[in-house]
Amino acid sequence: MSILFTPINLGDVQIKNRFVNSATYEAMALDTGEVSDKLIKRYRNLAKGEAGLIIPGHMFVHPLGRSGKYQIGIHSNDMIPGLRRLVEAVHQEGGKIVFQLAHAGRQTSKAMIGQTPIGPSSKGRDPVYFVKPREMSADDIQEVIQAFGKAANRAAEAGADGIQLHAAHGYLINQFLSPFFNQRKDEWGGSDANRFRFLKELIIEVRNAVPQGMPILVKLNTRDYTPQEGITPSLAAIYAGWLSDLEIDGLEISCGSSIYAFMNMCRGDVPAKELVQGLPFWKKPLGNLMMKGMVGKYDFDEPYNLETAKMIKPVLGEIPLLVVGGFRKVSQMQETLENHYADCISMCRPFIREPFVIKRIREGKTEVVACVSCNRCFAAVANNMPVQCYVRGLPAS
């Protein structure tokens, strides 16, 4: 049997194979944040297609932490019935499901949340949201920590198999961890240990909020690609060691941020026309200029977080490492696990194109996934359209 189809334990939960649906914003929830029938269908199909572990798109834990119009919410008990339906759909098809908990921090807009976004520091305006965030007070920080704990409790109430804390892609936890975003000089910044404190306190809070043995995972940036130095592979390795000391149950690694380095997150084609499509008229000239300057600069042949995985894996001990980013060939996936560079293969876009791709791999019907990395699915959610394969282009708005 291929190592790709051997089981692995994340804490007390056994995953039947080594394939993970990496969390992807779906733009499929109701505008209240509640789970929709479209979301349930999407994840039922992925479970039916034999994805070992499903991590749905980031769920906002607090109203001020919302980043998308149709993002899943876990900020209120009103969300629990829909979340329970989602879990049941995945379990009925033999899958496991972990909820990714997130807070946007500065990576949102006043129009989305009704007030100035918050962040660890009030560092200048960004090129996407044009936001100068409000620096979080000590009370703000404690409120967010408690919100994560309450959200984790709701996840357990809904029957989720585990929790993943989203500490990547420029969202709030990543902002605290990054020397670029976090300019604080108090106990929440100024040193690597202080910048790590926020994530450490979240893990403690979440662990106290869920049943004993429920897996707690973290998704960590290993390179921010911000204008000045943020998280680097060497700093990520330090953080990974501290996460190992905290005895988390799994670490997934990624890179890039939605504000400064969104094409570093996904690589491949830059769908300039589609990305600019939804911008207000006054942003389109600058948007066109920016996108055209990116075309042809993000091609890849190999999984692009693999070299960092080789640095991170040795410091984790027995904690499973999940790596996402650019896996397209089955031979690459198998070699990654056989060489102990990682323990699980996380994918996003291949599952959007082919929900049943894992079943096809198991049956020996494909050696290369069908996704061509055109990234139009990414452009779709940026335009508040549901995530699906738009390889022939987005419909005109």
C-alpha positions, 0 to 999 in steps of 0.5 A: 500500500502507498504511504499516501493511504496509510492512516495517521493520528492527529491527537485522539483522531485517526485520519484514514489517509494522508490527504487534507483539504486545506482551508479555503474561503468558499464565499458560500455561507449565508450573509449572516455567517450561517452554513448554507446548503451549498457549503454542505454539498461541497464538503459532503462531496469532498468526504465522498471523494475520500479526502482524509481530513477536511478543513473548511474555510476560516470561520470568524470568531468575533464580529470584528474579525470578519473578512468576507461577505459570505464567510462562515461564522462561529461567533455566535451560538446561532451558528451551531445548528448549521455547523452541526449539519456540516459535521454530520454530512462529512461524518456520514461519508466517512470523513473527518472535519476540523474547524479553522478559527480565525480573526481578520485583524486589520485584514478587513474593511470598515464597510465589512465590520462597521468600524475601523479594523484592529491590529497589534499595531497601527502600522500604516495603510496597506495597498488593498484595504487602505486601512490604518488599523486601531492598535489593540488595547490590553482589553481588546486582546483579552476579548479576542482570546476569549472569543477564540475559546468560545468559538472552540467550544461551539466547534466541539458542541457542533461535533467537529473532530478538532480545531485549527488556529489560523496563524497564516496569510496575514490574519490577526494571529499572523499579525501578532507573530510577525515583526513587520505587523507587530511593532508593540513594545509591551508584553505582546511584542518587542521580542520573538517570545512576546510576539508568540505570546498571543498564539500561546495564550490562544492555545491555552484558552482553546484547550480549556474550552474543548473536551480533553483529547480534542486535537488542536492544530495550527496553520503557520506562515513560514514566510510572510513576503511583506515589504520589510522582514516579517516571519522568515523560515528561521523564525518559523522554525523557532515558533514551530519548536515552541508549538512543539513544547505546547504539544499541539496535535498538528502543524500546517505550514503555508506562506504569503498574506492577502494584503501584501503577497496574495500571489505568494500564497497560491502561485501559478497564473495571475488572472489579472482581468478577473481579479480587477473585475470587482474593484470600484471604478476608482481602484481599477486603473491602479489594480490593472497596473499592479496585476499586469506587473505580476503576470509571469512572476509566480510560476512553479514546478515543485511544491513551493513550501517543501524546502521550508518543510525540511527545516520545520519537520526536525523541530516538531518531534512526533507532531505531524507536519502538514504541508500545502502549496503546489502539489500536483504530481502523485510521485511528488506527494509520495516522495515527500512522505517517504523522505519524511519531509512532511506527514500529510499533503494538504491541497486546495485548488486541486479539490476545487477542480476535482472533489473526487481526486483522492478516490481516483488516485487510490484507484490508480486512475491518475498520476497528476491532478487536473488543476492547472493553477489558473487561479480564477477560483481565487479571483472568484472569491475575491469578487464574492462569487462561490469557490468553484473551478472557473478554468474558462473564466469568470462570468461577466459581472 
